[in-house]
Amino acid sequence: MTDDATLAELEMRIAAIRENISELIEQATAYSGAADQERTADRIADQEAQLAALLKKRDALLGKKDQP
């Protein structure tokens, strides 16, 4: 796979995860009950971790160094 194809795939995955996070936040505002809120918070944290990993891969592909 070429770098351009890899970058395009990463960008699509990043966009999808950002959309997932937005939807989870919207769902969280509609839920009532501690169990639902905790489950949603866990899902958001998981998506944020996946997003961070993808952003790191994209930055490495683009030759960017870690930002402080």
N, C-alpha and C positions, 0 to 999 in steps of 0.2 A: 504494500500500500504506500502510495506517495505521501509526502508530508502535507501537500494540499488536501488530499482526501482525508488524511488523519485529522487535520485541523478542522475541516468542514464537519466531520463526524463529531469531534469534540464540541464544536460550537452548537450543533444540534442537540447533543446530550445536555450541555449546559443550559440551553434555552428550555428544554423539557423539564429539567430539575427545578429551574427557577419558577416555571409555571406550576409545578407540583407544590412547591413551597407556598406560593400565593394561594392556591386552592386550599391547602391545609390550614392556612391562617384564616381564610374565610370560614371554613368548616368549624374551626375552633371557636369562633365568635358565636356560632349558632348552637353549639353544644352546651348542655348544662349537666353538671355532675363531675365529680372529681375523677372518676375512672376514665370518662371520655376525654377530659382535658389532659390527663396524664398520657393516655395513648396517643393523642394528637401531638403533644409536646415531644414524645419519643419519635414519632414519625418525622416531625419537622427537624429534629436534631439529626436523624439519620440522613435526611435529604441534604441538610447543610453540610454534613461531613462528606457526602458524595460530591456535592458541588465544590467544596474546597479541594478535593482530590483531583477533580477534572480541571479546575482552574490551574492547579499546580502543573498538571501534565501539559496543558495548553501553553503556559508560560515557559516550560522547559522546551517545548517544541519551537516556540518563537525565539528562544535564546535569552529570555528574560531571567534575571537573577531574582532571588527571593527579596521581597520588599520587607522592611522592618515593620 
